[in-house]
Amino acid sequence: MAMKMMANPTKRPIAALLAFLGSCLLFANGSVAAEYRLASGDTIEISIAGTTPMQQRAVLGLDGTVSLPVMGEIKAAGLTLSELRAKISAEIPKRMMRQRTNEGRELIFAVMPEEVTLNIVEYRPVYINGDVSKPGEQPFRPGMTVRQALAVAGGYDTIRLRSDSPLTQLVDSRSEYETLQVQYVQVMLQAKRLKAELGESSDADDKEIDSVRIPETLLMQISAVESDRLSSRTENIKKEKSYMERRIAQSDTQISILTEQQQKEKEAMQSDLDDLKNLKDLHDRGTVPVTRVMDAKRASLVSASRHLQTMALLEQARKEREEVVRNLAKIDEARRDDLLQQLQTATLQLSSIRPRLAGLQQKLLAYTGSIRSQSSQNSNARPEISISRRVNDRYEKIVSGENTELLPGDVVEVALRVD
């Protein structure tokens, strides 16, 4: 990602300048985000496909472990998400999962690696301190930049420049305006992705997105996130349907076997009844002892009991198949309802952002006019921003700009300087 260099870089120490350029290159390659390693305080979510899907969130503890369904306690700190996925995929086939049906029966089956989805849903917070209105802790979001953190912190603010300084107000308004633009594009791309899932056209959205000016690399990153979400959601639906279709096929096989077994047991029961009848006739004539009749009667009772048990198992298998078929039919309907609700929320967010952007545009024009009438001293004020980041069990200080991307646990230090 392109970085905005601060004024008068030659006045800084060479080491700091090299550190800044190194951080720019590191973020430009995207390797930091790609190789993010889990740490205490991160929240992950594991989903297991099934007739009754299982979904659970868990927070990494101080010892770096996390408790997951089926897996139990597992060491996650220091691993990338892909490494943790690989670790779970290797272990999950060795574990058995228990699930109860609506009738109260317990099913025990193995979970396949492709039925498991793992994501990070909440990261460690970031912290901002220095010349800002509201220093403190902020929730981290993927792709979050220093500029966005400054906007949440109320913008630049210092006692030296607080007396209605147009410069401070301009910096604050500009940061808020650019943050809102990014937020606007994020919501627009989210709405576009939701419409794509619903099968609706989004040509008008493309034109509106193109009219908003944000860095091209940032636009590509946001688009990539939404594209990944679309692929992930589509893949999850396919997994869920595939699982239920396999259950239906298994039920069909079971029903076929039980039907054949029922027919054989019915024939065996009828044969035993015929034998019993013949033996009774022979007993009445005095040619067969009563013990033969009693044995035949017991055999007919056993045949009838087996026949009834098979009938009960067959009926149970048919009910379970109907339940899975109903759940399979509900997947698309439930998904559409969820998408429509998310699209409505995104539409309301866009409606609230548009007037705020228009108002900030007017403020920027007013503050720019005021600054032009100010002395050159105030116009030379500039922010100096540094990030304290933990790398390999030690903290490093990185000189950054407003467009620098943050990582969970970063501490941002802000100082306004007047030349």
Summary of the structure (lengths in Angstrom):
residues: 419
radius of gyration: 33.8
end to end distance: 28.2
largest distance: 131.8
contacts: 1207
relative contact order: 0.14
helix: 59%
strand: 18%
